[in-house]
Amino acid sequence: MPTTANLLHGIGGKLMFDTETFLGDEAGKDTLTEMPILSAFYEITHMCAEGFSTDGGTGPESLDFTVRCTVNGVFSRGVKPDGECQPIRCDDFVLPVVANSVVANEKVESFFEYGDDVISRCVAGFTYNGQKTKDHEFPWHQ
């Protein structure tokens, strides 16, 4: 079974996925790895972890991907280990407006991704905590 980054894991770090057999019954499991034994025409649906999708969007259709085992015993398509589940993109135009501040680390590509920090900097004469300090930047997470 192919492996890829940013997939949904459950309790104990076990990979979570759905397996559908040709007849609709439950797939057998390997006793050593507890992974399903895939036969021809079985499908396995991998779910992206929170904050990740197949296309960087938030639509429900992009939160998982399916690979089928063909009659030849190979997968119907290649699986890209680093590219199947990518960080969800957040457009800059939806950034919250913080009075008397500007975004200090604007992105060239006009979007932040899940996991990025957005750094806001207070304009001259303002602080984020009301105290006179030299630190005028404050992060918040996407």
C-alpha positions in Angstrom: 0.0 0.0 0.0 1.4 3.4 -0.9 2.3 5.8 1.9 1.9 9.6 1.8 2.3 12.6 4.1 -0.5 14.4 5.9 -3.0 11.6 6.2 -5.6 11.3 9.0 -4.4 9.2 12.0 -6.5 8.0 14.8 -5.9 6.9 18.4 -2.5 5.3 18.8 -1.2 6.9 15.6 -3.0 4.3 13.4 -3.7 5.4 9.8 -7.4 5.9 9.2 -8.9 4.9 5.9 -12.0 3.2 4.3 -11.6 0.0 2.3 -14.3 -1.2 -0.1 -14.2 -4.7 -1.6 -15.6 -5.8 -4.9 -18.5 -7.5 -3.2 -19.0 -4.8 -0.5 -17.8 -7.0 2.4 -15.0 -6.3 4.8 -11.4 -6.8 3.5 -9.2 -9.3 5.3 -6.4 -7.9 7.4 -2.7 -8.9 7.6 -2.2 -10.2 11.1 1.3 -8.6 11.4 0.6 -5.1 10.1 -3.2 -5.0 10.6 -3.4 -3.4 7.2 -6.1 -4.6 4.7 -5.2 -7.2 2.2 -6.2 -5.7 -1.2 -7.4 -7.8 -4.1 -8.4 -6.9 -7.6 -11.1 -4.2 -7.7 -10.8 -3.3 -4.0 -10.7 0.4 -3.3 -9.0 2.2 -0.5 -10.0 5.8 0.4 -7.4 7.8 2.3 -8.6 10.8 4.3 -6.4 14.0 4.6 -5.5 15.2 8.0 -7.1 18.3 9.5 -5.8 21.4 7.6 -5.0 19.4 4.4 -6.8 18.6 1.2 -6.1 17.1 -2.2 -6.2 20.5 -3.9 -5.5 23.1 -1.2 -9.2 23.9 -1.0 -11.9 23.4 1.6 -14.6 21.6 -0.4 -15.8 18.2 0.9 -14.8 16.5 -2.3 -11.1 17.3 -1.7 -10.8 15.9 1.8 -10.0 12.4 0.6 -8.7 10.4 -2.4 -9.4 6.8 -3.6 -7.0 4.3 -5.2 -8.3 1.1 -6.8 -6.4 -2.2 -7.0 -6.7 -3.3 -10.7 -7.1 -6.8 -12.0 -3.3 -7.0 -12.5 -2.7 -6.4 -8.8 -1.3 -2.8 -9.2 -2.9 0.4 -8.1 -5.0 2.3 -10.7 -2.8 5.3 -10.4 0.4 6.4 -8.8 0.3 8.0 -5.4 2.5 11.1 -4.8 4.0 10.7 -1.3 4.3 14.4 -0.7 1.6 15.8 -2.9 -1.7 14.0 -2.3 -2.7 16.0 0.8 -1.4 19.5 0.7 -2.0 22.4 3.2 -5.3 24.3 2.7 -4.7 27.8 1.3 -6.2 30.9 3.0 -6.5 33.9 0.7 -5.1 37.1 2.1 -8.4 39.0 1.6 -10.0 37.0 4.4 -7.4 38.0 7.0 -9.0 39.6 10.0 -8.6 43.3 10.3 -6.7 44.3 13.4 -7.0 48.0 14.1 -3.7 50.1 14.0 -1.6 47.2 12.6 -0.3 45.8 9.3 0.7 42.3 8.2 4.5 42.2 8.6 5.1 38.9 6.6 2.9 39.3 3.5 3.2 36.4 1.1 4.3 36.9 -2.5 1.8 34.3 -3.7 -1.1 36.1 -2.0 -2.1 33.3 0.4 -1.1 31.8 3.6 -1.3 28.0 4.2 -2.5 25.9 7.1 0.2 26.0 9.7 1.6 29.4 8.7 1.9 32.2 11.2 0.7 35.6 10.2 2.7 38.3 11.9 1.0 41.6 12.5 3.0 44.8 13.4 1.6 47.7 15.2 1.8 51.1 13.5 3.8 53.8 15.1 2.3 54.9 18.5 0.5 51.7 19.2 1.3 48.4 21.0 -0.5 45.1 21.1 -0.7 45.0 24.9 -0.9 48.6 26.0 2.6 48.5 27.5 5.5 50.6 26.2 7.8 47.9 24.8 10.2 47.5 21.8 8.2 44.5 20.6 5.4 45.7 18.3 4.7 42.4 16.5 2.3 39.7 17.4 1.7 36.3 15.7 -1.6 34.5 15.1 -2.1 31.1 13.4 -3.9 30.2 10.2 
